[in-house]
Amino acid sequence: MARTDIYLKIVIEHDDDDPPGKLADELCRRIEKLYGVRSAEVSNTVTQTNAMPS
């Protein structure tokens, strides 16, 4: 059986009082619940000072 690492970039908008690390941990927990996902981890977070245009 093959094993593949897939790298994702996820951009989310959140309140200033929501810590990015906590949001990232929750995303990992939800991804790990999907069938076939052995593990999920966060390697980095970058907070932008300007909101992205819609």
N, C-alpha and C positions, 0 to 999 in steps of 0.2 A: 504494500500500500504506500502510495506517495504521500509526502507531507509538504505543504506549501505555506510559506509565511506571506501574508497579505498586509500591506501597509496602507492605512486609511488616514485621510486628513478630514477631520470633522470640524465644522465651524458652527458654533451655537451662540445665540444671544441669550444673556442671562442678566439677572439683577446684580447690582454691585455687591450686595450682601451675600450672594451665592458663591462660595469658594470654588474656583475652577477644579481643584483637586478632588473635591467631593463629587462634583458633576462627572468628572472623568472616571472615578471609581464606580459610580452608578452605571455609566455606559458600559464599562467592562463587565460588570455583573450581568447586565441584560444580554450582552453579546454572548457570554459564556453559556447562557441558557439555551441558545440556539443549537439545533442538531449539528453535530460534527465539529463544534468549536472546542478545541482542547484547552486553550488558554487565551486570555486577552490581557494586555498590559498597556500602560501609558508610558511612553518614553520621554515625553516633553509636553509642556503647555506654554502657549504664548498668548498673553492678553494684549489685545489691540486697544489703543487709547481712543480711537475713532470708530464709531459704529459703521459697519459695512452698509453701502447703499442697497436698498431693496430692489 
